[in-house]
Amino acid sequence: MGFFQKLRKIISVIFEKEAEQKGDDFEKYVVDLFDEKGFSIVQWTTDMTRKHTRFVESDCGPDLVLRYRRTNEIFCVECKYRSKLFKGKLQWSSPKQLGRYRTFANDNLVPFFVVIGLGGKARKPKRMFCVPLEEANYPALSPELFEKFERSPKKRFLWKNGMLK
């Protein structure tokens, strides 16, 4: 392996670790917006693939499975942080990921939401969107679609009539 190949590999590892840290930071930020009295965490994906090279099926599911305590309704949340748009669109997943999320939601018959932080920092996003998975038809979303689901990034989450707000 030549010098430039090694350098490219080192740089890619650094950026991958930085992206993982941003993802973890944003997940924690989102979790803190769920009041413990109103919501319980049923499952929080641990992303074992970061610790091991083996494929872990449970890592293919959503980041969070939550329960609204008052009604015992269960729903899922996938957290995505992006620092900016890419070619005017919000690239939130890969086609393969989108397919896995749809399969999970259909197999488990649960509402599924994609909470996206945009701009600012992962621990303090400038903007936030809570997009129902059935509205997120593509891995890259146009502003006309995701802006309909904008919410204050500081506001606690509410659950009302099967919708996360």
PyMOL CGO cylinders between C-alpha atoms (Angstrom):
from pymol import cmd
from pymol.cgo import CYLINDER

trace = [
    CYLINDER, 0.00, 0.00, 0.00, 1.46, 3.33, -1.06, 0.3, 1, 1, 1, 1, 1, 1,
    CYLINDER, 1.46, 3.33, -1.06, 1.76, 6.47, 1.05, 0.3, 1, 1, 1, 1, 1, 1,
    CYLINDER, 1.76, 6.47, 1.05, -1.32, 8.17, -0.44, 0.3, 1, 1, 1, 1, 1, 1,
    CYLINDER, -1.32, 8.17, -0.44, -3.44, 5.03, -0.05, 0.3, 1, 1, 1, 1, 1, 1,
    CYLINDER, -3.44, 5.03, -0.05, -2.44, 4.83, 3.62, 0.3, 1, 1, 1, 1, 1, 1,
    CYLINDER, -2.44, 4.83, 3.62, -3.16, 8.53, 4.08, 0.3, 1, 1, 1, 1, 1, 1,
    CYLINDER, -3.16, 8.53, 4.08, -6.61, 8.15, 2.45, 0.3, 1, 1, 1, 1, 1, 1,
    CYLINDER, -6.61, 8.15, 2.45, -7.39, 5.21, 4.73, 0.3, 1, 1, 1, 1, 1, 1,
    CYLINDER, -7.39, 5.21, 4.73, -6.35, 7.13, 7.86, 0.3, 1, 1, 1, 1, 1, 1,
    CYLINDER, -6.35, 7.13, 7.86, -8.45, 10.14, 6.82, 0.3, 1, 1, 1, 1, 1, 1,
    CYLINDER, -8.45, 10.14, 6.82, -11.49, 7.96, 6.10, 0.3, 1, 1, 1, 1, 1, 1,
    CYLINDER, -11.49, 7.96, 6.10, -11.21, 6.30, 9.53, 0.3, 1, 1, 1, 1, 1, 1,
    CYLINDER, -11.21, 6.30, 9.53, -10.99, 9.72, 11.22, 0.3, 1, 1, 1, 1, 1, 1,
    CYLINDER, -10.99, 9.72, 11.22, -14.07, 11.02, 9.37, 0.3, 1, 1, 1, 1, 1, 1,
    CYLINDER, -14.07, 11.02, 9.37, -15.98, 7.79, 10.08, 0.3, 1, 1, 1, 1, 1, 1,
    CYLINDER, -15.98, 7.79, 10.08, -15.29, 8.10, 13.83, 0.3, 1, 1, 1, 1, 1, 1,
    CYLINDER, -15.29, 8.10, 13.83, -16.33, 11.77, 13.73, 0.3, 1, 1, 1, 1, 1, 1,
    CYLINDER, -16.33, 11.77, 13.73, -19.59, 10.88, 11.97, 0.3, 1, 1, 1, 1, 1, 1,
    CYLINDER, -19.59, 10.88, 11.97, -20.28, 8.12, 14.50, 0.3, 1, 1, 1, 1, 1, 1,
    CYLINDER, -20.28, 8.12, 14.50, -19.72, 10.57, 17.36, 0.3, 1, 1, 1, 1, 1, 1,
    CYLINDER, -19.72, 10.57, 17.36, -22.11, 13.10, 15.79, 0.3, 1, 1, 1, 1, 1, 1,
    CYLINDER, -22.11, 13.10, 15.79, -24.72, 10.34, 15.39, 0.3, 1, 1, 1, 1, 1, 1,
    CYLINDER, -24.72, 10.34, 15.39, -24.33, 9.30, 19.03, 0.3, 1, 1, 1, 1, 1, 1,
    CYLINDER, -24.33, 9.30, 19.03, -24.50, 12.91, 20.21, 0.3, 1, 1, 1, 1, 1, 1,
    CYLINDER, -24.50, 12.91, 20.21, -27.67, 13.55, 18.22, 0.3, 1, 1, 1, 1, 1, 1,
    CYLINDER, -27.67, 13.55, 18.22, -29.34, 10.36, 19.51, 0.3, 1, 1, 1, 1, 1, 1,
    CYLINDER, -29.34, 10.36, 19.51, -28.66, 11.48, 23.09, 0.3, 1, 1, 1, 1, 1, 1,
    CYLINDER, -28.66, 11.48, 23.09, -30.02, 14.93, 22.28, 0.3, 1, 1, 1, 1, 1, 1,
    CYLINDER, -30.02, 14.93, 22.28, -33.24, 13.42, 20.88, 0.3, 1, 1, 1, 1, 1, 1,
    CYLINDER, -33.24, 13.42, 20.88, -33.66, 11.06, 23.86, 0.3, 1, 1, 1, 1, 1, 1,
    CYLINDER, -33.66, 11.06, 23.86, -33.41, 14.02, 26.23, 0.3, 1, 1, 1, 1, 1, 1,
    CYLINDER, -33.41, 14.02, 26.23, -36.43, 15.57, 24.47, 0.3, 1, 1, 1, 1, 1, 1,
    CYLINDER, -36.43, 15.57, 24.47, -38.62, 12.67, 25.65, 0.3, 1, 1, 1, 1, 1, 1,
    CYLINDER, -38.62, 12.67, 25.65, -39.93, 13.29, 29.17, 0.3, 1, 1, 1, 1, 1, 1,
    CYLINDER, -39.93, 13.29, 29.17, -39.26, 10.23, 31.35, 0.3, 1, 1, 1, 1, 1, 1,
    CYLINDER, -39.26, 10.23, 31.35, -42.68, 10.53, 32.99, 0.3, 1, 1, 1, 1, 1, 1,
    CYLINDER, -42.68, 10.53, 32.99, -44.44, 10.31, 29.64, 0.3, 1, 1, 1, 1, 1, 1,
    CYLINDER, -44.44, 10.31, 29.64, -42.16, 7.97, 27.68, 0.3, 1, 1, 1, 1, 1, 1,
    CYLINDER, -42.16, 7.97, 27.68, -40.12, 4.87, 28.39, 0.3, 1, 1, 1, 1, 1, 1,
    CYLINDER, -40.12, 4.87, 28.39, -37.35, 3.49, 26.23, 0.3, 1, 1, 1, 1, 1, 1,
    CYLINDER, -37.35, 3.49, 26.23, -38.22, -0.07, 25.22, 0.3, 1, 1, 1, 1, 1, 1,
    CYLINDER, -38.22, -0.07, 25.22, -35.10, -0.56, 23.11, 0.3, 1, 1, 1, 1, 1, 1,
    CYLINDER, -35.10, -0.56, 23.11, -32.07, 1.54, 22.19, 0.3, 1, 1, 1, 1, 1, 1,
    CYLINDER, -32.07, 1.54, 22.19, -29.92, 0.10, 19.41, 0.3, 1, 1, 1, 1, 1, 1,
    CYLINDER, -29.92, 0.10, 19.41, -26.32, -0.25, 20.54, 0.3, 1, 1, 1, 1, 1, 1,
    CYLINDER, -26.32, -0.25, 20.54, -24.67, -0.32, 17.08, 0.3, 1, 1, 1, 1, 1, 1,
    CYLINDER, -24.67, -0.32, 17.08, -22.52, -3.33, 17.92, 0.3, 1, 1, 1, 1, 1, 1,
    CYLINDER, -22.52, -3.33, 17.92, -20.90, -3.24, 14.47, 0.3, 1, 1, 1, 1, 1, 1,
    CYLINDER, -20.90, -3.24, 14.47, -18.78, -0.36, 15.78, 0.3, 1, 1, 1, 1, 1, 1,
    CYLINDER, -18.78, -0.36, 15.78, -17.33, -2.76, 18.34, 0.3, 1, 1, 1, 1, 1, 1,
    CYLINDER, -17.33, -2.76, 18.34, -17.11, -5.88, 16.19, 0.3, 1, 1, 1, 1, 1, 1,
    CYLINDER, -17.11, -5.88, 16.19, -16.86, -6.83, 12.53, 0.3, 1, 1, 1, 1, 1, 1,
    CYLINDER, -16.86, -6.83, 12.53, -19.77, -9.29, 12.70, 0.3, 1, 1, 1, 1, 1, 1,
    CYLINDER, -19.77, -9.29, 12.70, -23.15, -8.37, 11.23, 0.3, 1, 1, 1, 1, 1, 1,
    CYLINDER, -23.15, -8.37, 11.23, -25.72, -7.78, 14.00, 0.3, 1, 1, 1, 1, 1, 1,
    CYLINDER, -25.72, -7.78, 14.00, -29.34, -8.03, 12.85, 0.3, 1, 1, 1, 1, 1, 1,
    CYLINDER, -29.34, -8.03, 12.85, -30.72, -5.82, 15.64, 0.3, 1, 1, 1, 1, 1, 1,
    CYLINDER, -30.72, -5.82, 15.64, -28.53, -2.95, 14.38, 0.3, 1, 1, 1, 1, 1, 1,
    CYLINDER, -28.53, -2.95, 14.38, -30.72, -2.84, 11.26, 0.3, 1, 1, 1, 1, 1, 1,
    CYLINDER, -30.72, -2.84, 11.26, -33.73, -1.66, 13.24, 0.3, 1, 1, 1, 1, 1, 1,
    CYLINDER, -33.73, -1.66, 13.24, -34.52, 1.86, 14.43, 0.3, 1, 1, 1, 1, 1, 1,
    CYLINDER, -34.52, 1.86, 14.43, -32.34, 3.69, 16.93, 0.3, 1, 1, 1, 1, 1, 1,
    CYLINDER, -32.34, 3.69, 16.93, -35.17, 3.85, 19.46, 0.3, 1, 1, 1, 1, 1, 1,
    CYLINDER, -35.17, 3.85, 19.46, -38.31, 1.94, 20.28, 0.3, 1, 1, 1, 1, 1, 1,
    CYLINDER, -38.31, 1.94, 20.28, -40.36, 3.96, 22.75, 0.3, 1, 1, 1, 1, 1, 1,
    CYLINDER, -40.36, 3.96, 22.75, -43.58, 3.54, 24.72, 0.3, 1, 1, 1, 1, 1, 1,
    CYLINDER, -43.58, 3.54, 24.72, -46.01, 6.34, 25.48, 0.3, 1, 1, 1, 1, 1, 1,
    CYLINDER, -46.01, 6.34, 25.48, -46.80, 5.47, 29.10, 0.3, 1, 1, 1, 1, 1, 1,
    CYLINDER, -46.80, 5.47, 29.10, -50.37, 6.84, 29.23, 0.3, 1, 1, 1, 1, 1, 1,
    CYLINDER, -50.37, 6.84, 29.23, -51.70, 4.59, 26.47, 0.3, 1, 1, 1, 1, 1, 1,
    CYLINDER, -51.70, 4.59, 26.47, -48.93, 1.97, 26.20, 0.3, 1, 1, 1, 1, 1, 1,
    CYLINDER, -48.93, 1.97, 26.20, -48.58, 2.80, 22.49, 0.3, 1, 1, 1, 1, 1, 1,
    CYLINDER, -48.58, 2.80, 22.49, -45.24, 1.79, 21.03, 0.3, 1, 1, 1, 1, 1, 1,
    CYLINDER, -45.24, 1.79, 21.03, -43.47, 3.63, 18.21, 0.3, 1, 1, 1, 1, 1, 1,
    CYLINDER, -43.47, 3.63, 18.21, -40.02, 3.84, 16.65, 0.3, 1, 1, 1, 1, 1, 1,
    CYLINDER, -40.02, 3.84, 16.65, -37.59, 6.68, 16.04, 0.3, 1, 1, 1, 1, 1, 1,
    CYLINDER, -37.59, 6.68, 16.04, -34.59, 6.76, 13.75, 0.3, 1, 1, 1, 1, 1, 1,
    CYLINDER, -34.59, 6.76, 13.75, -32.27, 9.69, 14.52, 0.3, 1, 1, 1, 1, 1, 1,
    CYLINDER, -32.27, 9.69, 14.52, -30.26, 11.34, 11.76, 0.3, 1, 1, 1, 1, 1, 1,
    CYLINDER, -30.26, 11.34, 11.76, -28.05, 14.40, 12.00, 0.3, 1, 1, 1, 1, 1, 1,
    CYLINDER, -28.05, 14.40, 12.00, -26.85, 16.27, 8.92, 0.3, 1, 1, 1, 1, 1, 1,
    CYLINDER, -26.85, 16.27, 8.92, -24.72, 19.38, 8.98, 0.3, 1, 1, 1, 1, 1, 1,
    CYLINDER, -24.72, 19.38, 8.98, -26.07, 20.57, 5.62, 0.3, 1, 1, 1, 1, 1, 1,
    CYLINDER, -26.07, 20.57, 5.62, -28.09, 19.65, 2.55, 0.3, 1, 1, 1, 1, 1, 1,
    CYLINDER, -28.09, 19.65, 2.55, -26.42, 17.75, -0.29, 0.3, 1, 1, 1, 1, 1, 1,
    CYLINDER, -26.42, 17.75, -0.29, -27.28, 19.01, -3.77, 0.3, 1, 1, 1, 1, 1, 1,
    CYLINDER, -27.28, 19.01, -3.77, -30.32, 20.80, -2.33, 0.3, 1, 1, 1, 1, 1, 1,
    CYLINDER, -30.32, 20.80, -2.33, -31.73, 17.66, -0.68, 0.3, 1, 1, 1, 1, 1, 1,
    CYLINDER, -31.73, 17.66, -0.68, -31.65, 16.09, 2.76, 0.3, 1, 1, 1, 1, 1, 1,
    CYLINDER, -31.65, 16.09, 2.76, -29.79, 12.79, 2.33, 0.3, 1, 1, 1, 1, 1, 1,
    CYLINDER, -29.79, 12.79, 2.33, -31.01, 10.85, 5.37, 0.3, 1, 1, 1, 1, 1, 1,
    CYLINDER, -31.01, 10.85, 5.37, -30.49, 7.19, 4.46, 0.3, 1, 1, 1, 1, 1, 1,
    CYLINDER, -30.49, 7.19, 4.46, -29.36, 4.73, 1.84, 0.3, 1, 1, 1, 1, 1, 1,
    CYLINDER, -29.36, 4.73, 1.84, -31.93, 2.83, -0.26, 0.3, 1, 1, 1, 1, 1, 1,
    CYLINDER, -31.93, 2.83, -0.26, -31.01, -0.34, 1.65, 0.3, 1, 1, 1, 1, 1, 1,
    CYLINDER, -31.01, -0.34, 1.65, -31.57, 1.32, 5.05, 0.3, 1, 1, 1, 1, 1, 1,
    CYLINDER, -31.57, 1.32, 5.05, -34.91, 2.74, 3.93, 0.3, 1, 1, 1, 1, 1, 1,
    CYLINDER, -34.91, 2.74, 3.93, -36.02, -0.76, 2.90, 0.3, 1, 1, 1, 1, 1, 1,
    CYLINDER, -36.02, -0.76, 2.90, -34.98, -2.20, 6.27, 0.3, 1, 1, 1, 1, 1, 1,
    CYLINDER, -34.98, -2.20, 6.27, -36.87, 0.52, 8.17, 0.3, 1, 1, 1, 1, 1, 1,
    CYLINDER, -36.87, 0.52, 8.17, -40.02, -0.10, 6.10, 0.3, 1, 1, 1, 1, 1, 1,
    CYLINDER, -40.02, -0.10, 6.10, -39.75, -3.84, 6.72, 0.3, 1, 1, 1, 1, 1, 1,
    CYLINDER, -39.75, -3.84, 6.72, -39.32, -3.27, 10.46, 0.3, 1, 1, 1, 1, 1, 1,
    CYLINDER, -39.32, -3.27, 10.46, -42.35, -0.95, 10.64, 0.3, 1, 1, 1, 1, 1, 1,
    CYLINDER, -42.35, -0.95, 10.64, -44.52, -3.34, 8.60, 0.3, 1, 1, 1, 1, 1, 1,
    CYLINDER, -44.52, -3.34, 8.60, -43.42, -6.51, 10.42, 0.3, 1, 1, 1, 1, 1, 1,
    CYLINDER, -43.42, -6.51, 10.42, -43.97, -4.92, 13.84, 0.3, 1, 1, 1, 1, 1, 1,
    CYLINDER, -43.97, -4.92, 13.84, -47.05, -2.86, 12.93, 0.3, 1, 1, 1, 1, 1, 1,
    CYLINDER, -47.05, -2.86, 12.93, -45.71, 0.22, 14.70, 0.3, 1, 1, 1, 1, 1, 1,
    CYLINDER, -45.71, 0.22, 14.70, -45.58, 3.90, 13.77, 0.3, 1, 1, 1, 1, 1, 1,
    CYLINDER, -45.58, 3.90, 13.77, -42.07, 4.87, 12.68, 0.3, 1, 1, 1, 1, 1, 1,
    CYLINDER, -42.07, 4.87, 12.68, -40.62, 8.40, 12.63, 0.3, 1, 1, 1, 1, 1, 1,
    CYLINDER, -40.62, 8.40, 12.63, -37.38, 9.82, 11.31, 0.3, 1, 1, 1, 1, 1, 1,
    CYLINDER, -37.38, 9.82, 11.31, -36.12, 12.66, 13.51, 0.3, 1, 1, 1, 1, 1, 1,
    CYLINDER, -36.12, 12.66, 13.51, -33.58, 14.73, 11.61, 0.3, 1, 1, 1, 1, 1, 1,
    CYLINDER, -33.58, 14.73, 11.61, -31.32, 17.44, 12.96, 0.3, 1, 1, 1, 1, 1, 1,
    CYLINDER, -31.32, 17.44, 12.96, -29.98, 19.89, 10.40, 0.3, 1, 1, 1, 1, 1, 1,
    CYLINDER, -29.98, 19.89, 10.40, -27.23, 22.47, 10.84, 0.3, 1, 1, 1, 1, 1, 1,
    CYLINDER, -27.23, 22.47, 10.84, -25.68, 23.74, 14.03, 0.3, 1, 1, 1, 1, 1, 1,
    CYLINDER, -25.68, 23.74, 14.03, -24.12, 20.92, 16.04, 0.3, 1, 1, 1, 1, 1, 1,
    CYLINDER, -24.12, 20.92, 16.04, -25.34, 17.39, 16.75, 0.3, 1, 1, 1, 1, 1, 1,
    CYLINDER, -25.34, 17.39, 16.75, -25.82, 18.36, 20.42, 0.3, 1, 1, 1, 1, 1, 1,
    CYLINDER, -25.82, 18.36, 20.42, -27.60, 21.57, 19.44, 0.3, 1, 1, 1, 1, 1, 1,
    CYLINDER, -27.60, 21.57, 19.44, -29.12, 21.39, 15.95, 0.3, 1, 1, 1, 1, 1, 1,
    CYLINDER, -29.12, 21.39, 15.95, -30.27, 24.58, 14.29, 0.3, 1, 1, 1, 1, 1, 1,
    CYLINDER, -30.27, 24.58, 14.29, -33.36, 22.91, 12.78, 0.3, 1, 1, 1, 1, 1, 1,
    CYLINDER, -33.36, 22.91, 12.78, -35.27, 19.70, 13.45, 0.3, 1, 1, 1, 1, 1, 1,
    CYLINDER, -35.27, 19.70, 13.45, -37.81, 17.64, 11.53, 0.3, 1, 1, 1, 1, 1, 1,
    CYLINDER, -37.81, 17.64, 11.53, -39.98, 14.71, 12.62, 0.3, 1, 1, 1, 1, 1, 1,
    CYLINDER, -39.98, 14.71, 12.62, -40.96, 12.90, 9.42, 0.3, 1, 1, 1, 1, 1, 1,
    CYLINDER, -40.96, 12.90, 9.42, -43.31, 9.90, 9.49, 0.3, 1, 1, 1, 1, 1, 1,
    CYLINDER, -43.31, 9.90, 9.49, -41.60, 7.03, 7.66, 0.3, 1, 1, 1, 1, 1, 1,
    CYLINDER, -41.60, 7.03, 7.66, -44.54, 6.66, 5.26, 0.3, 1, 1, 1, 1, 1, 1,
    CYLINDER, -44.54, 6.66, 5.26, -43.82, 10.23, 4.06, 0.3, 1, 1, 1, 1, 1, 1,
    CYLINDER, -43.82, 10.23, 4.06, -40.08, 9.59, 3.66, 0.3, 1, 1, 1, 1, 1, 1,
    CYLINDER, -40.08, 9.59, 3.66, -40.38, 7.79, 0.33, 0.3, 1, 1, 1, 1, 1, 1,
    CYLINDER, -40.38, 7.79, 0.33, -36.79, 8.39, -0.78, 0.3, 1, 1, 1, 1, 1, 1,
    CYLINDER, -36.79, 8.39, -0.78, -33.33, 8.36, 0.83, 0.3, 1, 1, 1, 1, 1, 1,
    CYLINDER, -33.33, 8.36, 0.83, -32.97, 12.04, -0.18, 0.3, 1, 1, 1, 1, 1, 1,
    CYLINDER, -32.97, 12.04, -0.18, -35.84, 14.35, 0.76, 0.3, 1, 1, 1, 1, 1, 1,
    CYLINDER, -35.84, 14.35, 0.76, -36.71, 17.63, -0.91, 0.3, 1, 1, 1, 1, 1, 1,
    CYLINDER, -36.71, 17.63, -0.91, -37.23, 20.74, 1.24, 0.3, 1, 1, 1, 1, 1, 1,
    CYLINDER, -37.23, 20.74, 1.24, -40.90, 20.83, 0.13, 0.3, 1, 1, 1, 1, 1, 1,
    CYLINDER, -40.90, 20.83, 0.13, -41.40, 17.51, 1.91, 0.3, 1, 1, 1, 1, 1, 1,
    CYLINDER, -41.40, 17.51, 1.91, -39.29, 17.68, 5.06, 0.3, 1, 1, 1, 1, 1, 1,
    CYLINDER, -39.29, 17.68, 5.06, -40.11, 21.31, 5.89, 0.3, 1, 1, 1, 1, 1, 1,
    CYLINDER, -40.11, 21.31, 5.89, -43.77, 20.31, 6.43, 0.3, 1, 1, 1, 1, 1, 1,
    CYLINDER, -43.77, 20.31, 6.43, -42.55, 18.39, 9.48, 0.3, 1, 1, 1, 1, 1, 1,
    CYLINDER, -42.55, 18.39, 9.48, -40.35, 21.05, 11.04, 0.3, 1, 1, 1, 1, 1, 1,
    CYLINDER, -40.35, 21.05, 11.04, -40.45, 21.41, 14.81, 0.3, 1, 1, 1, 1, 1, 1,
    CYLINDER, -40.45, 21.41, 14.81, -38.49, 23.41, 17.35, 0.3, 1, 1, 1, 1, 1, 1,
    CYLINDER, -38.49, 23.41, 17.35, -35.27, 21.55, 18.20, 0.3, 1, 1, 1, 1, 1, 1,
    CYLINDER, -35.27, 21.55, 18.20, -35.68, 22.64, 21.84, 0.3, 1, 1, 1, 1, 1, 1,
    CYLINDER, -35.68, 22.64, 21.84, -39.29, 21.52, 22.32, 0.3, 1, 1, 1, 1, 1, 1,
    CYLINDER, -39.29, 21.52, 22.32, -40.05, 18.29, 24.17, 0.3, 1, 1, 1, 1, 1, 1,
    CYLINDER, -40.05, 18.29, 24.17, -41.75, 15.60, 22.12, 0.3, 1, 1, 1, 1, 1, 1,
    CYLINDER, -41.75, 15.60, 22.12, -45.48, 15.03, 22.44, 0.3, 1, 1, 1, 1, 1, 1,
    CYLINDER, -45.48, 15.03, 22.44, -47.53, 11.98, 21.45, 0.3, 1, 1, 1, 1, 1, 1,
    CYLINDER, -47.53, 11.98, 21.45, -51.04, 12.69, 20.22, 0.3, 1, 1, 1, 1, 1, 1,
    CYLINDER, -51.04, 12.69, 20.22, -53.44, 10.50, 18.23, 0.3, 1, 1, 1, 1, 1, 1,
    CYLINDER, -53.44, 10.50, 18.23, -50.69, 8.16, 17.05, 0.3, 1, 1, 1, 1, 1, 1,
    CYLINDER, -50.69, 8.16, 17.05, -48.43, 11.00, 15.91, 0.3, 1, 1, 1, 1, 1, 1,
    CYLINDER, -48.43, 11.00, 15.91, -45.13, 12.21, 17.31, 0.3, 1, 1, 1, 1, 1, 1,
    CYLINDER, -45.13, 12.21, 17.31, -44.91, 15.99, 17.43, 0.3, 1, 1, 1, 1, 1, 1,
]
cmd.load_cgo(trace, "trace")
